[in-house]
Amino acid sequence: MLILSRRRGESLIIGDHIEVSVVEIKGDQVKLGIKAPLNVAVFRNEVFQAMQEENRAAAAAPADIPALDLPVT
């Protein structure tokens, strides 16, 4: 893990197209601004972990769902 010190208004660049800026610091809370291309997904870690768990649960769901008997048109 890379650990950097930044002050309010300073930023860092990840790769060629992602910029993370320190917007505000209040007590033990830091607000970050993230500029990234639209094709780059940006999630808070707890949201990402919840999505991964939901995906694992969906993949483990029983596969014995009966087929629908739909008329052929």
C-alpha positions as CSV (number, residue, x, y, z in Angstrom):
1,M,0.0,0.0,0.0
2,L,1.3,3.4,-0.9
3,I,0.7,6.1,1.8
4,L,0.9,9.7,0.8
5,S,0.3,13.0,2.7
6,R,-1.8,15.6,1.0
7,R,-3.2,18.9,2.1
8,R,-6.6,20.5,1.2
9,G,-6.5,21.5,-2.4
10,E,-3.7,19.0,-3.3
11,S,-4.3,16.0,-5.5
12,L,-2.7,12.8,-6.8
13,I,-2.9,11.2,-10.2
14,I,-3.6,7.5,-10.7
15,G,-2.6,6.2,-14.1
16,D,-3.2,8.7,-16.9
17,H,-6.8,9.6,-16.3
18,I,-7.8,9.5,-12.7
19,E,-7.2,12.5,-10.3
20,V,-8.1,12.3,-6.6
21,S,-8.2,15.7,-4.8
22,V,-8.5,16.5,-1.1
23,V,-11.5,18.9,-1.0
24,E,-12.1,19.4,2.7
25,I,-10.7,18.2,6.1
26,K,-12.9,18.4,9.2
27,G,-11.7,16.6,12.3
28,D,-11.2,13.0,11.4
29,Q,-13.2,13.2,8.1
30,V,-11.7,13.9,4.7
31,K,-13.7,14.7,1.7
32,L,-12.2,13.6,-1.6
33,G,-13.0,14.6,-5.1
34,I,-12.5,12.1,-7.9
35,K,-12.1,12.9,-11.6
36,A,-12.3,9.7,-13.7
37,P,-13.5,8.7,-17.1
38,L,-17.1,7.6,-17.3
39,N,-16.0,4.0,-18.1
40,V,-14.2,3.7,-14.7
41,A,-16.4,2.6,-11.9
42,V,-15.7,4.3,-8.5
43,F,-17.3,2.9,-5.4
44,R,-16.9,3.3,-1.7
45,N,-15.3,0.1,-0.3
46,E,-18.3,-0.9,1.8
47,V,-20.6,-0.6,-1.2
48,F,-18.3,-2.6,-3.4
49,Q,-18.0,-5.3,-0.8
50,A,-21.8,-5.5,-0.5
51,M,-22.1,-5.8,-4.3
52,Q,-19.6,-8.6,-4.3
53,E,-21.4,-10.5,-1.6
54,E,-24.7,-10.1,-3.5
55,N,-23.1,-11.4,-6.6
56,R,-21.7,-14.4,-4.7
57,A,-25.1,-15.1,-3.2
58,A,-26.8,-14.9,-6.6
59,A,-24.3,-17.2,-8.2
60,A,-24.9,-19.8,-5.4
61,A,-28.7,-19.6,-5.8
62,P,-30.4,-22.9,-6.7
63,A,-30.6,-23.7,-10.4
64,D,-33.8,-25.8,-10.1
65,I,-36.1,-23.0,-11.3
66,P,-38.7,-24.5,-13.5
67,A,-38.9,-23.4,-17.1
68,L,-41.7,-21.3,-18.3
69,D,-44.1,-22.9,-20.8
70,L,-44.6,-19.9,-23.2
71,P,-46.5,-20.3,-26.4
72,V,-44.4,-20.0,-29.5
73,T,-45.3,-17.1,-31.7
